[in-house]
Amino acid sequence: MNFDILNLAAETTTQSGGFGMVGLIIMYAVIFGVMYFILIRPQKKKQKEEKKMRENLQVGDEIVTIGGIYGRVISLKEDTIVIESQSDHSKLTVARWALQSNLTVHDDAPLK
């Protein structure tokens, strides 16, 4: 009788666990796919747009830095830009990566 209980327990674990490994792999693939389309893909798209905005910057553009400083671009260098603040016309040198947005709309820019 004790043998029948062990045999029955072994049969139920093999029957329920037959799809276990394949199902686990499929579940991980689905979770990774969802995470890619929800988190990774939009972040890469946003980084690509920001890079394009920083590369297309021109002298005279009105910009906002990450720190919230509004200003106009006076000169461009490879890694830095010089801006003139709007309030007291003081000149600031900031890194290109510190630009948040370009407020100037160019004619060649596509409309959203």
DSSP file (Angstrom, degrees, kcal/mol; ACC not computed):
  #  RESIDUE AA STRUCTURE BP1 BP2  ACC     N-H-->O    O-->H-N    N-H-->O    O-->H-N    TCO  KAPPA ALPHA  PHI   PSI    X-CA   Y-CA   Z-CA
    1    1 A M     >        0   0    0      0, 0.0     4,-1.5     0, 0.0     3,-0.2   0.000 360.0 360.0 360.0 -40.5    0.0    0.0    0.0
    2    2 A N  H  >  +     0   0    0      1,-0.2     4,-1.6     2,-0.2     5,-0.1   0.849 360.0  55.5 -62.2 -34.8    2.8    2.4    0.8
    3    3 A F  H  > S+     0   0    0      1,-0.2     4,-2.2     2,-0.2    -1,-0.2   0.863 103.0  55.2 -67.3 -36.8    4.3    1.6   -2.7
    4    4 A D  H  > S+     0   0    0      1,-0.2     4,-2.3     2,-0.2    -1,-0.2   0.860 105.8  51.6 -65.4 -37.4    1.0    2.6   -4.4
    5    5 A I  H  X S+     0   0    0     -4,-1.5     4,-2.1     2,-0.2    -1,-0.2   0.911 111.7  46.4 -67.4 -42.1    1.0    6.0   -2.7
    6    6 A L  H  X S+     0   0    0     -4,-1.6     4,-2.1     2,-0.2    -2,-0.2   0.891 112.8  50.2 -66.4 -39.8    4.6    6.7   -3.9
    7    7 A N  H  X S+     0   0    0     -4,-2.2     4,-2.0     2,-0.2    -2,-0.2   0.902 110.8  49.1 -64.9 -41.8    3.8    5.5   -7.4
    8    8 A L  H  X S+     0   0    0     -4,-2.3     4,-1.9     1,-0.2    -2,-0.2   0.891 111.0  50.1 -65.0 -40.5    0.8    7.8   -7.6
    9    9 A A  H  X S+     0   0    0     -4,-2.1     4,-1.6     1,-0.2    -2,-0.2   0.874 110.1  50.7 -66.0 -37.5    2.8   10.8   -6.4
   10   10 A A  H  X S+     0   0    0     -4,-2.1     4,-1.8     1,-0.2    -2,-0.2   0.882 109.3  51.1 -68.2 -38.0    5.5   10.1   -9.0
   11   11 A E  H  X S+     0   0    0     -4,-2.0     4,-2.0     1,-0.2    -2,-0.2   0.899 109.3  49.6 -66.9 -40.1    2.9    9.9  -11.8
   12   12 A T  H  X S+     0   0    0     -4,-1.9     4,-2.0     1,-0.2    -1,-0.2   0.859 110.1  50.5 -70.1 -33.6    1.3   13.2  -10.8
   13   13 A T  H  X S+     0   0    0     -4,-1.6     4,-1.6     2,-0.2    -1,-0.2   0.876 112.2  46.4 -72.4 -35.3    4.6   15.0  -10.7
   14   14 A T  H  X S+     0   0    0     -4,-1.8     4,-0.5     2,-0.2    -2,-0.2   0.864 113.0  50.3 -73.6 -33.9    5.7   13.8  -14.1
   15   15 A Q  H  < S+     0   0    0     -4,-2.0     3,-0.5     1,-0.2     4,-0.3   0.915 117.3  38.0 -69.8 -41.7    2.3   14.6  -15.6
   16   16 A S  H  < S+     0   0    0     -4,-2.0     3,-0.3     1,-0.2    -1,-0.2   0.761 117.7  50.8 -80.6 -23.6    2.2   18.2  -14.3
   17   17 A G  H  X S+     0   0    0     -4,-1.6     4,-0.6    -5,-0.2     3,-0.4   0.403  82.2  91.6 -95.2   3.1    5.9   18.8  -14.9
   18   18 A G  T  < S+     0   0    0     -4,-0.5     4,-0.3    -3,-0.5    -1,-0.2   0.870  98.7  32.7 -64.9 -37.2    6.0   17.6  -18.5
   19   19 A F  T  > S+     0   0    0     -3,-0.3     4,-2.9    -4,-0.3     5,-0.3   0.426  96.9  97.6 -94.8  -1.8    5.4   21.2  -19.8
   20   20 A G  H  > S+     0   0    0     -3,-0.4     4,-2.1     2,-0.2    -2,-0.2   0.904  84.5  38.6 -58.3 -52.3    7.2   22.8  -16.9
   21   21 A M  H  X S+     0   0    0     -4,-0.6     4,-2.0     2,-0.2    -1,-0.2   0.922 121.3  43.5 -70.7 -44.1   10.6   23.4  -18.5
   22   22 A V  H  > S+     0   0    0     -4,-0.3     4,-2.5     1,-0.2    -2,-0.2   0.913 115.3  50.1 -66.7 -41.8    9.3   24.4  -21.9
   23   23 A G  H  X S+     0   0    0     -4,-2.9     4,-2.4     1,-0.2    -2,-0.2   0.873 109.1  52.2 -63.3 -37.7    6.6   26.5  -20.3
   24   24 A L  H  X S+     0   0    0     -4,-2.1     4,-2.3    -5,-0.3    -1,-0.2   0.907 110.4  47.5 -65.8 -42.1    9.2   28.3  -18.1
   25   25 A I  H  X S+     0   0    0     -4,-2.0     4,-2.2     2,-0.2    -2,-0.2   0.911 113.1  48.4 -65.1 -42.8   11.4   29.1  -21.1
   26   26 A I  H  X S+     0   0    0     -4,-2.5     4,-2.3     2,-0.2    -2,-0.2   0.906 110.7  51.8 -64.0 -40.7    8.4   30.4  -23.0
   27   27 A M  H  X S+     0   0    0     -4,-2.4     4,-2.5     1,-0.2    -2,-0.2   0.913 110.0  48.3 -63.6 -43.4    7.3   32.5  -20.0
   28   28 A Y  H  X S+     0   0    0     -4,-2.3     4,-2.6     1,-0.2    -1,-0.2   0.891 111.0  51.3 -63.3 -39.1   10.7   34.1  -19.7
   29   29 A A  H  X S+     0   0    0     -4,-2.2     4,-2.3     2,-0.2    -2,-0.2   0.901 111.2  47.6 -64.7 -40.6   10.8   34.9  -23.4
   30   30 A V  H  X S+     0   0    0     -4,-2.3     4,-2.4     2,-0.2    -2,-0.2   0.916 112.2  49.1 -66.4 -43.5    7.4   36.5  -23.2
   31   31 A I  H  X S+     0   0    0     -4,-2.5     4,-2.5     2,-0.2    -2,-0.2   0.926 112.3  48.1 -62.6 -44.5    8.4   38.6  -20.1
   32   32 A F  H  X S+     0   0    0     -4,-2.6     4,-2.3     1,-0.2    -1,-0.2   0.905 111.5  51.1 -62.5 -41.2   11.6   39.7  -21.8
   33   33 A G  H  X S+     0   0    0     -4,-2.3     4,-2.2     2,-0.2    -2,-0.2   0.907 111.3  46.9 -62.3 -43.1    9.7   40.6  -25.0
   34   34 A V  H  X S+     0   0    0     -4,-2.4     4,-2.0     1,-0.2     5,-0.3   0.923 112.4  49.8 -65.1 -44.5    7.2   42.7  -23.0
   35   35 A M  H  X>S+     0   0    0     -4,-2.5     4,-2.7     1,-0.2     5,-1.2   0.883 109.7  52.7 -62.4 -38.1   10.0   44.4  -21.0
   36   36 A Y  I  <>S+     0   0    0     -4,-2.3     5,-2.9     1,-0.2    -1,-0.2   0.946 113.7  41.1 -61.9 -48.5   11.8   45.2  -24.3
   37   37 A F  I  <5S+     0   0    0     -4,-2.2    -1,-0.2     1,-0.2    -2,-0.2   0.746 122.0  41.1 -75.9 -22.1    8.8   46.9  -25.9
   38   38 A I  I  <5S+     0   0    0     -4,-2.0    -2,-0.2    -5,-0.2    -1,-0.2   0.855 133.5   9.0 -90.7 -38.7    7.7   48.7  -22.8
   39   39 A L  I  X5S+     0   0    0     -4,-2.7     4,-1.3    -5,-0.3    -3,-0.2   0.859 125.8  40.8-110.2 -53.9   11.0   49.9  -21.3
   40   40 A I  I  ><S+     0   0    0     -5,-1.2     4,-2.3     2,-0.2     5,-0.2   0.934 111.3  50.2 -73.5 -48.8   14.0   49.4  -23.6
   41   41 A R  H  ><S+     0   0    0     -5,-2.9     4,-2.1     1,-0.2    -1,-0.2   0.919 111.9  45.8 -61.8 -48.0   12.7   50.4  -27.0
   42   42 A P  H  > S+     0   0    0      0, 0.0     4,-2.3     0, 0.0    -1,-0.2   0.885 112.1  53.0 -63.3 -35.3   11.1   53.7  -26.0
   43   43 A Q  H  X S+     0   0    0     -4,-1.3     4,-2.3     2,-0.2    -2,-0.2   0.918 109.9  47.3 -65.5 -42.4   14.2   54.7  -24.1
   44   44 A K  H  X S+     0   0    0     -4,-2.3     4,-2.1     2,-0.2    -1,-0.2   0.886 111.6  51.4 -65.1 -38.0   16.5   54.0  -27.1
   45   45 A K  H  X S+     0   0    0     -4,-2.1     4,-2.0    -5,-0.2    -2,-0.2   0.913 110.4  48.4 -64.2 -42.6   14.1   56.0  -29.3
   46   46 A K  H  X S+     0   0    0     -4,-2.3     4,-2.3     1,-0.2    -2,-0.2   0.903 110.9  50.5 -64.7 -41.9   14.2   59.0  -26.9
   47   47 A Q  H  X S+     0   0    0     -4,-2.3     4,-2.2     1,-0.2    -1,-0.2   0.876 109.3  52.0 -63.3 -37.6   18.0   58.9  -26.7
   48   48 A K  H  X S+     0   0    0     -4,-2.1     4,-2.1     2,-0.2    -1,-0.2   0.906 110.3  47.7 -65.0 -42.4   18.2   58.8  -30.5
   49   49 A E  H  X S+     0   0    0     -4,-2.0     4,-2.2     2,-0.2    -2,-0.2   0.892 111.7  50.4 -65.9 -40.2   15.9   61.9  -30.8
   50   50 A E  H  X S+     0   0    0     -4,-2.3     4,-2.3     2,-0.2    -2,-0.2   0.901 109.9  50.2 -65.1 -40.3   17.9   63.8  -28.1
   51   51 A K  H  X S+     0   0    0     -4,-2.2     4,-2.0     1,-0.2    -2,-0.2   0.914 110.9  49.0 -63.5 -42.5   21.2   63.0  -29.9
   52   52 A K  H  X S+     0   0    0     -4,-2.1     4,-1.8     1,-0.2    -2,-0.2   0.895 110.2  51.7 -63.7 -40.3   19.7   64.3  -33.2
   53   53 A M  H  < S+     0   0    0     -4,-2.2    -2,-0.2     1,-0.2    -1,-0.2   0.908 111.0  47.4 -62.8 -42.5   18.5   67.5  -31.5
   54   54 A R  H >< S+     0   0    0     -4,-2.3     3,-0.7     1,-0.2    -1,-0.2   0.838 112.2  49.6 -69.7 -33.1   22.0   68.1  -30.0
   55   55 A E  H 3< S+     0   0    0     -4,-2.0    -1,-0.2     1,-0.2    -2,-0.2   0.819 110.0  50.8 -74.0 -30.9   23.7   67.5  -33.4
   56   56 A N  T 3< S+     0   0    0     -4,-1.8    -1,-0.2    -5,-0.2    -2,-0.2   0.255  80.5 131.1 -91.5  11.9   21.3   69.9  -35.2
   57   57 A L    <   -     0   0    0     -3,-0.7     2,-0.3    -4,-0.1    -3,-0.1  -0.409  37.6-167.4 -67.3 140.1   21.8   72.7  -32.8
   58   58 A Q    >   -     0   0    0     -2,-0.1     3,-1.7    17,-0.0    15,-0.2  -0.882  31.3 -88.4-128.1 158.6   22.6   76.1  -34.5
   59   59 A V  T 3  S+     0   0    0     -2,-0.3    15,-0.2     1,-0.2     3,-0.1  -0.474 114.3  30.9 -64.3 133.6   23.8   79.5  -33.3
   60   60 A G  T 3  S+     0   0    0     13,-2.0    -1,-0.2     1,-0.3     2,-0.1   0.280  85.0 138.0  98.9  -8.6   20.8   81.6  -32.2
   61   61 A D    <   -     0   0    0     -3,-1.7    12,-2.3    11,-0.1     2,-0.5  -0.442  54.5-127.3 -70.6 142.1   18.6   78.7  -31.1
   62   62 A E  E     +A   72   0A   0     10,-0.2    41,-2.9    -2,-0.1    42,-0.9  -0.806  40.3 176.2 -87.4 126.4   16.6   79.2  -27.9
   63   63 A I  E     -AB  71 102A   0      8,-2.9     8,-2.1    -2,-0.5     2,-0.4  -0.825  28.6-143.7-130.6 166.0   17.4   76.2  -25.6
   64   64 A V  E     -AB  70 101A   0     37,-2.2    36,-2.8    -2,-0.3    37,-1.8  -0.999  20.6-143.6-128.0 132.5   16.6   74.9  -22.1
   65   65 A T  E >   - B   0  99A   0      4,-2.0     3,-1.7    -2,-0.4    34,-0.3  -0.404  30.7-104.0 -87.7 170.4   19.2   73.0  -20.1
   66   66 A I  T 3  S+     0   0    0     32,-2.9    33,-0.1     1,-0.3    -1,-0.1   0.833 122.8  57.8 -61.6 -32.2   18.6   70.1  -17.8
   67   67 A G  T 3  S-     0   0    0     31,-0.3    -1,-0.3     2,-0.1    32,-0.1   0.486 123.2-104.6 -78.4  -2.3   19.0   72.5  -14.8
   68   68 A G    <   +     0   0    0     -3,-1.7     2,-0.5     1,-0.3    -2,-0.1   0.636  68.9 148.6  91.3  15.6   16.2   74.7  -16.1
   69   69 A I        -     0   0    0     16,-0.0    -4,-2.0    17,-0.0     2,-0.4  -0.741  34.1-151.9 -86.8 125.2   18.3   77.6  -17.5
   70   70 A Y  E     +A   64   0A   0     -2,-0.5    16,-1.1    -6,-0.2     2,-0.3  -0.767  33.3 136.0 -92.8 139.6   16.8   79.3  -20.6
   71   71 A G  E     -AC  63  85A   0     -8,-2.1    -8,-2.9    -2,-0.4     2,-0.4  -0.985  49.3-102.7-168.3 177.8   19.2   80.8  -23.0
   72   72 A R  E     -AC  62  84A   0     12,-2.2    12,-2.7    -2,-0.3     2,-0.3  -0.936  40.7-110.9-116.0 138.2   20.3   81.5  -26.6
   73   73 A V  E     + C   0  83A   0    -12,-2.3   -13,-2.0    -2,-0.4    10,-0.3  -0.521  35.6 173.0 -71.4 125.6   23.2   79.7  -28.2
   74   74 A I  E     -     0   0A   0      8,-3.5     2,-0.3     1,-0.4     9,-0.2   0.814  66.0  -0.9 -99.3 -45.3   26.1   82.0  -28.8
   75   75 A S  E     - C   0  82A   0      7,-1.4     7,-2.6   -17,-0.1     2,-0.4  -0.995  61.6-141.0-148.7 153.5   28.8   79.6  -30.0
   76   76 A L  E     + C   0  81A   0     -2,-0.3     2,-0.2     5,-0.2     5,-0.2  -0.929  19.1 173.5-117.1 136.4   29.1   75.8  -30.6
   77   77 A K        -     0   0    0      3,-2.4    -2,-0.0    -2,-0.4    19,-0.0  -0.720  48.4 -90.6-125.7-178.7   32.1   73.6  -29.9
   78   78 A E  S    S+     0   0    0     -2,-0.2    -1,-0.1     1,-0.2     3,-0.0   0.950 118.6   5.8 -62.8 -51.3   32.5   69.8  -30.1
   79   79 A D  S    S+     0   0    0     17,-0.1    17,-2.6    16,-0.1    18,-0.4   0.557 128.8  46.4-110.2 -11.6   31.5   69.0  -26.5
   80   80 A T  E     - D   0  95A   0     15,-0.3    -3,-2.4    16,-0.1     2,-0.3  -0.862  57.4-157.7-130.3 162.6   30.4   72.3  -25.1
   81   81 A I  E     -CD  76  94A   0     13,-2.8    13,-2.7    -2,-0.3     2,-0.5  -0.972  15.8-134.8-134.8 153.2   28.2   75.3  -26.1
   82   82 A V  E     -CD  75  93A   0     -7,-2.6    -8,-3.5    -2,-0.3    -7,-1.4  -0.942  27.8-174.6-108.2 126.4   28.2   78.9  -24.9
   83   83 A I  E     -CD  73  92A   0      9,-3.2     9,-3.1    -2,-0.5     2,-0.5  -0.863  21.6-137.7-120.5 156.1   24.7   80.3  -24.1
   84   84 A E  E     -CD  72  91A   0    -12,-2.7   -12,-2.2    -2,-0.3     7,-0.2  -0.959  27.5-127.4-110.8 122.9   23.5   83.7  -23.2
   85   85 A S  E  >  -C   71   0A   0      5,-2.9     4,-0.7    -2,-0.5   -14,-0.2  -0.314   9.9-133.7 -69.4 154.3   20.9   83.7  -20.4
   86   86 A Q  T  4 S+     0   0    0    -16,-1.1    -1,-0.1     2,-0.1   -15,-0.1   0.811  94.7  53.5 -79.2 -30.9   17.7   85.6  -21.1
   87   87 A S  T  4 S+     0   0    0    -17,-0.3    -1,-0.1     1,-0.1   -16,-0.0   0.975 130.3   2.8 -75.4 -54.8   17.4   87.5  -17.8
   88   88 A D  T  4 S-     0   0    0      2,-0.1    -1,-0.1     0, 0.0    -2,-0.1   0.266  92.4-118.4-119.3  12.2   20.7   89.3  -17.4
   89   89 A H     <  +     0   0    0     -4,-0.7     2,-0.2     1,-0.2    -3,-0.1   0.782  56.9 157.7  56.8  32.4   22.5   88.4  -20.7
   90   90 A S        -     0   0    0      1,-0.0    -5,-2.9    -6,-0.0     2,-0.4  -0.606  40.4-121.5 -83.4 150.2   25.3   86.6  -18.9
   91   91 A K  E     -D   84   0A   0     -7,-0.2     2,-0.4    -2,-0.2    -7,-0.2  -0.773  29.3-174.7 -98.2 135.6   27.3   84.0  -20.8
   92   92 A L  E     -D   83   0A   0     -9,-3.1    -9,-3.2    -2,-0.4     2,-0.6  -0.973  18.7-143.7-128.4 141.1   27.5   80.4  -19.6
   93   93 A T  E     +D   82   0A   0     -2,-0.4     2,-0.3   -11,-0.2   -11,-0.2  -0.929  29.6 172.5-103.3 123.7   29.4   77.4  -20.9
   94   94 A V  E     -D   81   0A   0    -13,-2.7   -13,-2.8    -2,-0.6     2,-0.1  -0.912  34.8-103.7-129.0 155.9   27.5   74.2  -20.7
   95   95 A A  E >   -D   80   0A   0     -2,-0.3     3,-1.2   -15,-0.2   -15,-0.3  -0.453  28.6-123.1 -73.9 150.4   28.1   70.6  -21.9
   96   96 A R  G >  S+     0   0    0    -17,-2.6     3,-1.7     1,-0.3   -16,-0.1   0.865 111.1  60.5 -62.6 -35.7   26.1   69.5  -24.9
   97   97 A W  G 3  S+     0   0    0    -18,-0.4    -1,-0.3     1,-0.3   -17,-0.1   0.686  92.9  68.6 -67.5 -14.5   24.7   66.5  -22.9
   98   98 A A  G <  S+     0   0    0     -3,-1.2   -32,-2.9   -33,-0.1     2,-0.4   0.387  74.1 109.3 -85.4   4.5   23.1   69.0  -20.5
   99   99 A L  E <   -B   65   0A   0     -3,-1.7   -34,-0.3   -34,-0.3     3,-0.1  -0.664  42.0-179.4 -81.4 132.7   20.6   70.3  -23.1
  100  100 A Q  E     -     0   0A   0    -36,-2.8     2,-0.3    -2,-0.4   -35,-0.2   0.851  61.8 -10.2 -96.3 -46.7   17.1   69.3  -22.4
  101  101 A S  E     -B   64   0A   0    -37,-1.8   -37,-2.2   -48,-0.0     2,-0.6  -0.996  51.2-129.5-154.6 156.8   15.3   70.8  -25.4
  102  102 A N  E     -B   63   0A   0     -2,-0.3   -39,-0.2   -39,-0.2   -48,-0.0  -0.948  16.7-170.1-107.2 118.0   15.5   73.2  -28.3
  103  103 A L        +     0   0    0    -41,-2.9     2,-0.4    -2,-0.6   -40,-0.2   0.622  58.7  96.2 -85.3 -13.5   12.7   75.7  -28.3
  104  104 A T        -     0   0    0    -42,-0.9     2,-0.6     1,-0.0    -2,-0.1  -0.636  66.4-146.0 -81.5 130.6   13.5   77.1  -31.8
  105  105 A V        -     0   0    0     -2,-0.4     2,-0.3     3,-0.0    -2,-0.1  -0.868  13.4-154.6 -98.1 123.0   11.4   75.5  -34.6
  106  106 A H    >   -     0   0    0     -2,-0.6     3,-0.9     1,-0.1     0, 0.0  -0.663  20.9-125.8 -95.2 152.8   13.4   75.2  -37.9
  107  107 A D  T 3  S+     0   0    0     -2,-0.3    -1,-0.1     1,-0.2    -2,-0.0   0.830 109.8  53.3 -65.3 -33.1   11.7   75.2  -41.3
  108  108 A D  T 3  S+     0   0    0      2,-0.1    -1,-0.2    -3,-0.0    -3,-0.0   0.537  86.2 103.3 -82.7  -5.6   13.4   71.9  -42.2
  109  109 A A  S <  S-     0   0    0     -3,-0.9     2,-0.1     1,-0.1    -4,-0.0  -0.582  78.5-115.9 -78.2 136.2   12.2   70.1  -39.1
  110  110 A P        -     0   0    0      0, 0.0     2,-0.2     0, 0.0    -1,-0.1  -0.466  27.7-121.8 -72.3 143.3    9.3   67.7  -39.6
  111  111 A L              0   0    0     -2,-0.1     0, 0.0     1,-0.1     0, 0.0  -0.603 360.0 360.0 -84.0 144.1    6.1   68.6  -37.8
  112  112 A K              0   0    0     -2,-0.2    -1,-0.1     0, 0.0     0, 0.0   0.432 360.0 360.0 -95.5 360.0    4.6   66.1  -35.3
